[in-house]
Amino acid sequence: MASHIDPARSVLKRAAWPDRDRDVLEAALQAALGRFSARGYAATLSGRSLFKAEQGYGRWLGYLMYHNVLDPNAEPASRASFEQISGYFAFLKSQNNADTSILGRFTELRMMLRILDPTCDHLRIVKPHGQPLRSFLKMQRREVIVYDPGVLLDWGISLMEEALANPRHEQRRLRMRTGLMAAFLSLIPLRVRSLLSLELGKSLIQEPDGRWRISLSERQVKNRRAFDVYWPACLAGWLERYLTVERRELLGGKTCDHLWVSSSGHALNKNGTNYSMQTYSAQRFGEEGAFCTHRFRHCLPLSSPSSCPRGPPSRPASSMSAPGPSPRTMIVERASSQRACFTRRWKTGEQRRKRLPPGPSRGDIGAIRPQRTRTTTHEPISFYPPSSRGALRPLLVREPARCVD
C-alpha cells in the first residue's frame, strides 16, 4: 500500500513540472554537454548538486500548487516575486522545518532559477533586502542523543546474535545486515554515501592473508580525501557469515557487487538503510532514542571500544580478537580539524556581525531586528536506565559538539 504524502509537504517530480519549466531545464542540461561557449550554469554543477536543485525547485512548485497560485504559463523567475518568497519563507517555518533546511531550500531554489533564467544571478532569493537569509533565522541545530560507541557496538552484535536464533528467514537476513552495519559504524563511522558505495573486489578487497581492506577513492568521500583502512578484525567473522549466507539469500540469484544488498536483490539505498536503522534502534532505545545511520558520526568525540568481545559461533574467539589497525584515529583527527575550522569561522562571523548595523528580525523578512547574539550550551542528560549489556550514556549535543562523560 502506498504511503500517504502530506500535500503541504509535496515535492513535484520533474515529470509533474509545467511544460515550460521542464523544457527549459532539459535544454539547459543538453547545452551543458555541448561546446564550451554554449554551456551555462548547469555545466558547473555536479550530478548531486543538480539533483538537490531539482528537489528544491520541486518543493517550491509544490508550495505554489498547494496554495493554488501556480501559473504553468508564467516565466519561472516571475513566480519568485517578493510576496511569494516571503510567503514561502513563512510557510516553511509553519511546517516546523529546521533553519538549515529552510536555508537549503532557498539555496536550491536559487540554483534552479539560475539554470532556468541565466540572465540574472537571482541573489535576492538568498539575500532579501541585501542581507543574508541566515540573518533572519536562529540557525540553531536540533538536539540529538549521542550514545557511547561501546553501547552501539554491543547493540549491533546483539542484533546479529538474535538473527542466528531467529527461525524466520526474512527477519534473520535483515537483522544480520543491520547488526553488522551498526557494529561496523560504531568502529568506523563512514558517511552514508561512502558506506553504500562499498563494492566487493573494488572498494572492499580481501588480501592474501585473509584480511579485508576498505579502499575509498576521492570521489567516494565527501572531503575528497582517499580513505584506506582495514576492516575491523573483530568483525571479520561476522562479515564472512554475512557474505556467505545472508547476502547470497538477499541476492536471490541476482548479480550485484555492492556489499549492502536490499531484500529485492539490488544495491541498498539511503532510504532503506535509514529505515532499517530507525526501526531496529527504536526497538532497543525507544521511539525517542531512535536514530538513522548518520548518527554514528556524532559519536566521534566519545571513547571507542578497543576490541569486540564476541564473534559468530562458527569462528574461534582467538581469531576474532586479533589486533589490527585502528582507522578510528584517522577519522577522529579529521573530525577534530573540521570542528576547529568551524569554530574559527564562527568566531570570525561573530566579530564581523558585531560591526554590522541592525537588520530585519528573525522570522520576518520585512521587519527590523535587534543586534544578533548566539549562545551555545552543552547539557548532559540521563533519562535512559542502564542497559544489561553496558551503561547507556546518551548526551544532549548541539554542534559544534563537546563531550561530557
Contacts in CASP RR format, 6 or more apart in sequence:
PFRMAT RR
TARGET T0000
AUTHOR 0000-0000-0000
METHOD contacts of the structure
MODEL  1
MASHIDPARSVLKRAAWPDRDRDVLEAALQAALGRFSARGYAATLSGRSL
FKAEQGYGRWLGYLMYHNVLDPNAEPASRASFEQISGYFAFLKSQNNADT
SILGRFTELRMMLRILDPTCDHLRIVKPHGQPLRSFLKMQRREVIVYDPG
VLLDWGISLMEEALANPRHEQRRLRMRTGLMAAFLSLIPLRVRSLLSLEL
GKSLIQEPDGRWRISLSERQVKNRRAFDVYWPACLAGWLERYLTVERREL
LGGKTCDHLWVSSSGHALNKNGTNYSMQTYSAQRFGEEGAFCTHRFRHCL
PLSSPSSCPRGPPSRPASSMSAPGPSPRTMIVERASSQRACFTRRWKTGE
QRRKRLPPGPSRGDIGAIRPQRTRTTTHEPISFYPPSSRGALRPLLVREP
ARCVD
7 66 0 8 1.000
8 66 0 8 1.000
8 95 0 8 1.000
9 95 0 8 1.000
10 62 0 8 1.000
10 65 0 8 1.000
10 66 0 8 1.000
11 55 0 8 1.000
11 56 0 8 1.000
11 58 0 8 1.000
11 59 0 8 1.000
11 62 0 8 1.000
12 58 0 8 1.000
12 59 0 8 1.000
12 61 0 8 1.000
12 62 0 8 1.000
12 65 0 8 1.000
13 58 0 8 1.000
14 22 0 8 1.000
14 25 0 8 1.000
14 54 0 8 1.000
15 22 0 8 1.000
16 61 0 8 1.000
17 25 0 8 1.000
17 57 0 8 1.000
17 58 0 8 1.000
17 61 0 8 1.000
18 61 0 8 1.000
18 70 0 8 1.000
18 72 0 8 1.000
18 73 0 8 1.000
19 72 0 8 1.000
20 72 0 8 1.000
20 73 0 8 1.000
20 75 0 8 1.000
20 76 0 8 1.000
21 57 0 8 1.000
21 61 0 8 1.000
21 76 0 8 1.000
21 116 0 8 1.000
24 76 0 8 1.000
24 115 0 8 1.000
24 116 0 8 1.000
25 54 0 8 1.000
25 112 0 8 1.000
25 115 0 8 1.000
25 116 0 8 1.000
28 40 0 8 1.000
28 41 0 8 1.000
28 42 0 8 1.000
28 115 0 8 1.000
28 116 0 8 1.000
28 118 0 8 1.000
29 42 0 8 1.000
29 50 0 8 1.000
31 38 0 8 1.000
31 39 0 8 1.000
31 40 0 8 1.000
31 42 0 8 1.000
31 43 0 8 1.000
32 39 0 8 1.000
32 40 0 8 1.000
32 42 0 8 1.000
32 43 0 8 1.000
40 115 0 8 1.000
40 118 0 8 1.000
41 111 0 8 1.000
41 114 0 8 1.000
41 115 0 8 1.000
41 118 0 8 1.000
42 50 0 8 1.000
42 115 0 8 1.000
45 53 0 8 1.000
45 111 0 8 1.000
49 111 0 8 1.000
52 108 0 8 1.000
52 111 0 8 1.000
53 108 0 8 1.000
53 111 0 8 1.000
53 112 0 8 1.000
53 115 0 8 1.000
54 112 0 8 1.000
55 108 0 8 1.000
56 104 0 8 1.000
56 105 0 8 1.000
56 108 0 8 1.000
56 109 0 8 1.000
56 112 0 8 1.000
57 108 0 8 1.000
57 109 0 8 1.000
57 112 0 8 1.000
57 113 0 8 1.000
59 105 0 8 1.000
59 108 0 8 1.000
60 80 0 8 1.000
60 88 0 8 1.000
60 105 0 8 1.000
60 109 0 8 1.000
61 70 0 8 1.000
62 70 0 8 1.000
63 88 0 8 1.000
63 91 0 8 1.000
64 70 0 8 1.000
64 79 0 8 1.000
64 84 0 8 1.000
69 84 0 8 1.000
70 79 0 8 1.000
71 79 0 8 1.000
75 117 0 8 1.000
76 112 0 8 1.000
76 113 0 8 1.000
76 116 0 8 1.000
76 117 0 8 1.000
77 113 0 8 1.000
77 116 0 8 1.000
77 117 0 8 1.000
77 120 0 8 1.000
77 122 0 8 1.000
80 109 0 8 1.000
80 113 0 8 1.000
80 122 0 8 1.000
80 125 0 8 1.000
82 124 0 8 1.000
82 128 0 8 1.000
85 125 0 8 1.000
85 128 0 8 1.000
85 365 0 8 1.000
86 128 0 8 1.000
86 365 0 8 1.000
86 366 0 8 1.000
89 102 0 8 1.000
89 106 0 8 1.000
89 136 0 8 1.000
89 363 0 8 1.000
89 365 0 8 1.000
90 363 0 8 1.000
92 101 0 8 1.000
92 102 0 8 1.000
92 105 0 8 1.000
93 102 0 8 1.000
93 363 0 8 1.000
97 105 0 8 1.000
98 141 0 8 1.000
98 142 0 8 1.000
99 134 0 8 1.000
99 137 0 8 1.000
99 138 0 8 1.000
99 139 0 8 1.000
99 140 0 8 1.000
100 139 0 8 1.000
100 141 0 8 1.000
102 133 0 8 1.000
102 137 0 8 1.000
103 126 0 8 1.000
103 133 0 8 1.000
103 134 0 8 1.000
103 137 0 8 1.000
103 139 0 8 1.000
106 125 0 8 1.000
106 126 0 8 1.000
106 133 0 8 1.000
107 126 0 8 1.000
109 125 0 8 1.000
110 122 0 8 1.000
110 123 0 8 1.000
110 125 0 8 1.000
110 126 0 8 1.000
113 120 0 8 1.000
113 122 0 8 1.000
113 125 0 8 1.000
114 120 0 8 1.000
114 121 0 8 1.000
114 122 0 8 1.000
124 130 0 8 1.000
126 132 0 8 1.000
126 133 0 8 1.000
127 133 0 8 1.000
128 136 0 8 1.000
128 360 0 8 1.000
128 365 0 8 1.000
128 366 0 8 1.000
129 359 0 8 1.000
129 360 0 8 1.000
129 365 0 8 1.000
129 366 0 8 1.000
131 359 0 8 1.000
131 360 0 8 1.000
135 359 0 8 1.000
135 360 0 8 1.000
135 362 0 8 1.000
135 369 0 8 1.000
135 372 0 8 1.000
136 360 0 8 1.000
136 361 0 8 1.000
136 362 0 8 1.000
136 363 0 8 1.000
136 364 0 8 1.000
136 365 0 8 1.000
136 369 0 8 1.000
137 362 0 8 1.000
137 363 0 8 1.000
138 362 0 8 1.000
139 374 0 8 1.000
140 398 0 8 1.000
141 398 0 8 1.000
141 399 0 8 1.000
143 396 0 8 1.000
143 397 0 8 1.000
143 398 0 8 1.000
144 291 0 8 1.000
144 295 0 8 1.000
144 298 0 8 1.000
144 396 0 8 1.000
144 397 0 8 1.000
145 285 0 8 1.000
145 288 0 8 1.000
145 289 0 8 1.000
145 291 0 8 1.000
145 381 0 8 1.000
145 394 0 8 1.000
145 395 0 8 1.000
145 396 0 8 1.000
146 295 0 8 1.000
146 298 0 8 1.000
146 299 0 8 1.000
146 302 0 8 1.000
146 394 0 8 1.000
146 395 0 8 1.000
146 397 0 8 1.000
146 401 0 8 1.000
147 285 0 8 1.000
147 295 0 8 1.000
147 299 0 8 1.000
147 392 0 8 1.000
147 393 0 8 1.000
147 394 0 8 1.000
148 299 0 8 1.000
148 302 0 8 1.000
148 303 0 8 1.000
148 391 0 8 1.000
148 392 0 8 1.000
148 393 0 8 1.000
149 186 0 8 1.000
149 187 0 8 1.000
149 299 0 8 1.000
149 302 0 8 1.000
149 303 0 8 1.000
149 304 0 8 1.000
149 305 0 8 1.000
150 186 0 8 1.000
150 303 0 8 1.000
150 304 0 8 1.000
150 305 0 8 1.000
151 387 0 8 1.000
151 389 0 8 1.000
151 390 0 8 1.000
151 391 0 8 1.000
151 392 0 8 1.000
151 393 0 8 1.000
152 182 0 8 1.000
152 183 0 8 1.000
152 185 0 8 1.000
152 186 0 8 1.000
152 296 0 8 1.000
152 299 0 8 1.000
153 182 0 8 1.000
153 183 0 8 1.000
153 186 0 8 1.000
153 187 0 8 1.000
153 305 0 8 1.000
153 308 0 8 1.000
154 387 0 8 1.000
154 389 0 8 1.000
154 390 0 8 1.000
155 179 0 8 1.000
155 182 0 8 1.000
155 281 0 8 1.000
155 284 0 8 1.000
155 389 0 8 1.000
156 178 0 8 1.000
156 179 0 8 1.000
156 180 0 8 1.000
156 182 0 8 1.000
156 183 0 8 1.000
156 186 0 8 1.000
157 179 0 8 1.000
157 183 0 8 1.000
157 238 0 8 1.000
157 308 0 8 1.000
157 309 0 8 1.000
157 310 0 8 1.000
157 311 0 8 1.000
158 284 0 8 1.000
158 389 0 8 1.000
159 175 0 8 1.000
159 176 0 8 1.000
159 178 0 8 1.000
159 179 0 8 1.000
159 182 0 8 1.000
159 280 0 8 1.000
160 175 0 8 1.000
160 176 0 8 1.000
160 179 0 8 1.000
160 180 0 8 1.000
160 183 0 8 1.000
160 238 0 8 1.000
160 241 0 8 1.000
160 312 0 8 1.000
161 310 0 8 1.000
162 175 0 8 1.000
163 171 0 8 1.000
163 172 0 8 1.000
163 173 0 8 1.000
163 175 0 8 1.000
163 176 0 8 1.000
163 179 0 8 1.000
163 246 0 8 1.000
164 172 0 8 1.000
164 176 0 8 1.000
164 312 0 8 1.000
164 313 0 8 1.000
166 172 0 8 1.000
166 175 0 8 1.000
169 249 0 8 1.000
170 263 0 8 1.000
172 246 0 8 1.000
173 246 0 8 1.000
173 249 0 8 1.000
173 250 0 8 1.000
173 263 0 8 1.000
174 263 0 8 1.000
174 276 0 8 1.000
175 280 0 8 1.000
176 241 0 8 1.000
176 242 0 8 1.000
176 245 0 8 1.000
176 246 0 8 1.000
177 242 0 8 1.000
177 246 0 8 1.000
177 247 0 8 1.000
177 250 0 8 1.000
177 260 0 8 1.000
177 261 0 8 1.000
177 276 0 8 1.000
178 276 0 8 1.000
178 277 0 8 1.000
178 280 0 8 1.000
179 280 0 8 1.000
180 235 0 8 1.000
180 238 0 8 1.000
180 239 0 8 1.000
180 242 0 8 1.000
181 195 0 8 1.000
181 260 0 8 1.000
181 273 0 8 1.000
181 276 0 8 1.000
181 277 0 8 1.000
181 293 0 8 1.000
182 277 0 8 1.000
182 280 0 8 1.000
182 296 0 8 1.000
183 235 0 8 1.000
183 238 0 8 1.000
183 308 0 8 1.000
184 231 0 8 1.000
184 232 0 8 1.000
184 235 0 8 1.000
185 195 0 8 1.000
185 293 0 8 1.000
185 296 0 8 1.000
186 296 0 8 1.000
186 299 0 8 1.000
186 305 0 8 1.000
187 232 0 8 1.000
187 234 0 8 1.000
187 235 0 8 1.000
187 304 0 8 1.000
187 305 0 8 1.000
187 327 0 8 1.000
187 328 0 8 1.000
188 214 0 8 1.000
188 229 0 8 1.000
188 232 0 8 1.000
188 327 0 8 1.000
188 328 0 8 1.000
188 331 0 8 1.000
189 296 0 8 1.000
189 297 0 8 1.000
189 299 0 8 1.000
189 300 0 8 1.000
189 328 0 8 1.000
189 331 0 8 1.000
190 227 0 8 1.000
191 221 0 8 1.000
191 222 0 8 1.000
191 294 0 8 1.000
191 297 0 8 1.000
192 270 0 8 1.000
192 273 0 8 1.000
192 274 0 8 1.000
192 293 0 8 1.000
192 294 0 8 1.000
193 220 0 8 1.000
193 222 0 8 1.000
193 270 0 8 1.000
194 216 0 8 1.000
194 220 0 8 1.000
194 221 0 8 1.000
194 222 0 8 1.000
194 227 0 8 1.000
195 260 0 8 1.000
195 273 0 8 1.000
195 293 0 8 1.000
196 258 0 8 1.000
196 260 0 8 1.000
196 267 0 8 1.000
196 268 0 8 1.000
196 269 0 8 1.000
196 270 0 8 1.000
196 273 0 8 1.000
197 203 0 8 1.000
197 216 0 8 1.000
197 220 0 8 1.000
197 258 0 8 1.000
198 204 0 8 1.000
198 214 0 8 1.000
198 216 0 8 1.000
198 258 0 8 1.000
198 259 0 8 1.000
198 260 0 8 1.000
199 257 0 8 1.000
199 258 0 8 1.000
199 259 0 8 1.000
200 243 0 8 1.000
200 257 0 8 1.000
200 258 0 8 1.000
200 259 0 8 1.000
201 257 0 8 1.000
202 257 0 8 1.000
203 214 0 8 1.000
203 215 0 8 1.000
203 216 0 8 1.000
203 217 0 8 1.000
203 220 0 8 1.000
204 212 0 8 1.000
204 213 0 8 1.000
204 214 0 8 1.000
204 215 0 8 1.000
204 231 0 8 1.000
204 259 0 8 1.000
205 212 0 8 1.000
205 213 0 8 1.000
205 215 0 8 1.000
206 212 0 8 1.000
206 213 0 8 1.000
207 213 0 8 1.000
210 236 0 8 1.000
211 230 0 8 1.000
211 231 0 8 1.000
211 233 0 8 1.000
211 236 0 8 1.000
212 230 0 8 1.000
212 231 0 8 1.000
212 236 0 8 1.000
212 239 0 8 1.000
213 228 0 8 1.000
213 229 0 8 1.000
213 230 0 8 1.000
213 231 0 8 1.000
214 227 0 8 1.000
214 228 0 8 1.000
214 229 0 8 1.000
214 230 0 8 1.000
214 231 0 8 1.000
214 327 0 8 1.000
215 226 0 8 1.000
215 227 0 8 1.000
215 228 0 8 1.000
216 226 0 8 1.000
216 227 0 8 1.000
216 228 0 8 1.000
217 226 0 8 1.000
218 224 0 8 1.000
218 225 0 8 1.000
218 226 0 8 1.000
220 227 0 8 1.000
221 227 0 8 1.000
223 334 0 8 1.000
225 334 0 8 1.000
227 330 0 8 1.000
229 325 0 8 1.000
229 327 0 8 1.000
229 330 0 8 1.000
230 324 0 8 1.000
230 325 0 8 1.000
230 327 0 8 1.000
231 239 0 8 1.000
232 308 0 8 1.000
232 324 0 8 1.000
232 327 0 8 1.000
233 320 0 8 1.000
233 321 0 8 1.000
233 322 0 8 1.000
233 323 0 8 1.000
233 324 0 8 1.000
234 307 0 8 1.000
234 308 0 8 1.000
234 311 0 8 1.000
234 320 0 8 1.000
234 321 0 8 1.000
234 322 0 8 1.000
235 308 0 8 1.000
236 315 0 8 1.000
236 319 0 8 1.000
236 320 0 8 1.000
237 311 0 8 1.000
237 312 0 8 1.000
237 314 0 8 1.000
237 315 0 8 1.000
237 319 0 8 1.000
237 320 0 8 1.000
238 311 0 8 1.000
238 312 0 8 1.000
240 315 0 8 1.000
241 312 0 8 1.000
241 314 0 8 1.000
241 315 0 8 1.000
247 259 0 8 1.000
247 261 0 8 1.000
250 261 0 8 1.000
250 262 0 8 1.000
250 263 0 8 1.000
250 265 0 8 1.000
251 261 0 8 1.000
251 265 0 8 1.000
252 265 0 8 1.000
254 265 0 8 1.000
254 266 0 8 1.000
256 265 0 8 1.000
256 266 0 8 1.000
256 267 0 8 1.000
258 267 0 8 1.000
258 268 0 8 1.000
260 267 0 8 1.000
260 268 0 8 1.000
260 273 0 8 1.000
261 267 0 8 1.000
261 268 0 8 1.000
262 268 0 8 1.000
262 269 0 8 1.000
262 272 0 8 1.000
270 293 0 8 1.000
273 293 0 8 1.000
274 292 0 8 1.000
274 293 0 8 1.000
277 291 0 8 1.000
277 292 0 8 1.000
277 293 0 8 1.000
278 290 0 8 1.000
278 291 0 8 1.000
278 292 0 8 1.000
279 290 0 8 1.000
281 289 0 8 1.000
281 290 0 8 1.000
281 291 0 8 1.000
282 289 0 8 1.000
282 290 0 8 1.000
285 291 0 8 1.000
285 384 0 8 1.000
285 392 0 8 1.000
289 384 0 8 1.000
289 394 0 8 1.000
297 335 0 8 1.000
298 397 0 8 1.000
298 401 0 8 1.000
300 331 0 8 1.000
300 332 0 8 1.000
300 335 0 8 1.000
301 332 0 8 1.000
301 335 0 8 1.000
301 401 0 8 1.000
301 402 0 8 1.000
301 403 0 8 1.000
302 403 0 8 1.000
304 326 0 8 1.000
304 328 0 8 1.000
304 332 0 8 1.000
307 321 0 8 1.000
308 320 0 8 1.000
308 321 0 8 1.000
309 321 0 8 1.000
310 317 0 8 1.000
310 320 0 8 1.000
311 317 0 8 1.000
311 320 0 8 1.000
339 400 0 8 1.000
339 401 0 8 1.000
342 399 0 8 1.000
342 400 0 8 1.000
343 400 0 8 1.000
346 400 0 8 1.000
350 374 0 8 1.000
353 372 0 8 1.000
354 371 0 8 1.000
358 368 0 8 1.000
358 369 0 8 1.000
358 370 0 8 1.000
358 371 0 8 1.000
359 368 0 8 1.000
359 369 0 8 1.000
360 366 0 8 1.000
360 367 0 8 1.000
360 368 0 8 1.000
360 369 0 8 1.000
361 367 0 8 1.000
361 368 0 8 1.000
361 369 0 8 1.000
361 370 0 8 1.000
362 369 0 8 1.000
376 398 0 8 1.000
376 400 0 8 1.000
377 398 0 8 1.000
378 396 0 8 1.000
378 397 0 8 1.000
378 398 0 8 1.000
378 401 0 8 1.000
378 402 0 8 1.000
378 404 0 8 1.000
379 396 0 8 1.000
380 395 0 8 1.000
380 396 0 8 1.000
380 404 0 8 1.000
381 394 0 8 1.000
381 395 0 8 1.000
381 396 0 8 1.000
382 393 0 8 1.000
382 394 0 8 1.000
383 394 0 8 1.000
384 392 0 8 1.000
384 394 0 8 1.000
385 392 0 8 1.000
386 392 0 8 1.000
393 405 0 8 1.000
395 403 0 8 1.000
395 404 0 8 1.000
END
